[in-house]
Amino acid sequence: MKPSSASRAWRTLVTVLFWAYALLNTYFAFHPLLGHAPQIAILLVPL
């Protein structure tokens, strides 16, 4: 069974979103002085 281009695009999108979320969490963890960080993190959770 060859993966369709749609499933490949979906897997790529999920991977990109996962890494973006991980990088944002790392950024916020190392920059706790940013007052707007908690609000942004809360907004990103549903994504």
Summary of the structure (lengths in Angstrom):
residues: 47
radius of gyration: 14.8
end to end distance: 30.1
largest distance: 50.0
contacts: 84
relative contact order: 0.11
helix: 72%
strand: 0%
